[in-house]
Amino acid sequence: MLRTDAEKSSLSWSGIVAIVVLVVLLILAPDLLNPGLLFIVGMTLIQSIFALSWNLLFGFTGLASFGHAGFFAIGAYFTGAALRYDFPLPFFVVLAIAGLGGALVALIIGVVALKRLTGIFLAVLTVALTEALSKIISFTPALGEQDGLGSIPRPIIDLGLFQMDLTHVNDYYRFLVVASVLIIAGLWCVVHSRLGRTFCAIREDADRARFVGINVARFRVISFMISGGTAALAGALSAPWTRIVTLDQVNWLASTQPILNSLLGGFTSFWGPIVGSAAFSVISHWTRPFPGMSEVIVGGVLVLVILVAPTGILGLLGKLRRRLTRKGDKA
Amino acid sequence: MTSQAVFVLFNGLASGMAFFLVAAGLTWVFGILKILNLAHGAFFMLGAYISYTIGGAWPGSIWIYLGVAVIAAAAVGALGFLTDQIVLKRLRDVDYHYALIATFGLMLFCEGIAKLIWGADYYAVMPPPELDWPVQIGGTYISVYTLFVIATGLVVFAVLELIMNRTWAGKIMRAVSNDPWMAGTVGINVPMVLMAAVMASFALAGFAGGILVPNQALSPHVGASFILYAFMAVVIGGLGSIRGTFIACILLGIVESANATFMAQYGGIAIFIMLAVFLIWKPNGLFPAQGGH
């Protein structure tokens, strides 16, 4: 596979400055944007985490899940139900249970299937399981059946000494920014740790990884668990943001989203999925008025990216930069 | 009770054969190209729309209906040629993940095109008059159209088996599938054979679209609902094995039909349990094909 940027183990100074500026802008966003655009920015953050979780599996471990929306839905429906029916649990515990629940489901699938099933079997299995989950939800009155789970309240977090009231949009948004930065930082650490290098070794050549003593099946399951848990967390954060969870989030199209975002931004780079999520938000915002058009553009872009630029936007930028600097050297 | 069993059996066989008509092209092209074409259901959907556009909602006779299905097959086969030239050809030597994702994108693209051309509304197409009446079998009424779908599935299966096992074309295809390099050295035009296989697979999807269009409401999502069953059948039967896919389709159809009749409140859940059982018990399918992933 193509591999350029992902293994660079440290951030450059300019990169750190760019991230700090971006985070400051995100924190200030409620004062700069109208509520409609703020909602889109929040969704982009959630989609970024979702795409990063998918790419941990694909870009780093070499496994493709085509039903990742299932994990997202586990987190979203659990959190939605917990807030709606007022479970006597602190919000952080709800988030933790959602993430662990996603990881647990991934573990079960992994133990049953991942040892033998990679590639196409995994693709079909994940699609089928997500469809099965969607069926189960549609039979469950407490989860709103076909109509979805609506009017989810935003949480009030009790920290003992004081309370964090997140019921207002702007407050929940800032909580979302902080949570996203923490999750992204956590994933960055995973990718750049010994564990992340083990995942890369398995992706590059599972047989050789086995020869040097890596338990390939076990690390595939671990990667699947981290990925599933993170996707569930993304779903958990989304439920209070959108305030409604529907079956539209548990199907093929929803599972395409992280794939598209990762490929669009560049799956060979850690930051690619985030760039892709932002780029996709812009595209879908522009094509919103034309029904059918968004599928044509999304599908067309996906095919085009695979055929013309499999390393995505960041890959293209990197190529452009190398070309420019080479020309600079000659002159 | 017996009448209910007969009903479940015939309905199950009919849906099984409908799944097989869609899955046949999918498993065939996988057997030869080793590409799982996720867009197959979308091309089936295009075939159904093309038949609806040419034949209208009330086909005048069975010959018009069959003729329209053949035209749909030819049209989707031609689309297959285009798709092969533009997309699939470039995916032959890359990691299979790229092929999966590119065909996934192709599926979305086709669904979007269908929405743009025909809109998101549902259409209904009637079976031709010769097939649109019930017969009494074992105490229950079965539509002749149901029997016709079962017969068509059997015929398509028999023809594919004959082509693959008894003819010169089938031998060439198996040779190319087993070892493209060696097939090339003995003088077989490998790119041509692969292109022919892709076109045949797409034509099968288009034909299935034409035959099955009276079976259910036509919408841009009709492909997605069929392709899920087709995937399951292909996985249960063994990727690339037509015989395995055929048996798996019948099993899926009957399980689905029994589920819908005896446990209607949990409709559609039994096949997932069945898939899970097969994945654990026989992860490579009933008839594992050589060279699959």
Interface residues (C-beta under 8 A of the other chain):
Chain A: M1 F58 G62 A64 F66 V112 A113 R116 L117 T118 G119 I120 F121 A123 V124 L125 V127 A128 L129 E131 A132 K135 I136 F139 W252 L253 T256 I259 L260 L263 P291 G292 M293 S294 E295 V296 I297 V298 G299 G300 V301 L302 V303 I306 L307 P310
Chain B: L36 V87 R90 L91 D95 Y96 H97 Y98 L100 I101 A102 F104 G105 L106 M107 L108 F109 C110 E111 G112 I113 A114 K115 L116 A120 P220 A224 L228 F231 M232 V234 V235 L239 Q265 Y266 G268 I269 F272 L275 A276 L279 I280 P283 G292 H293
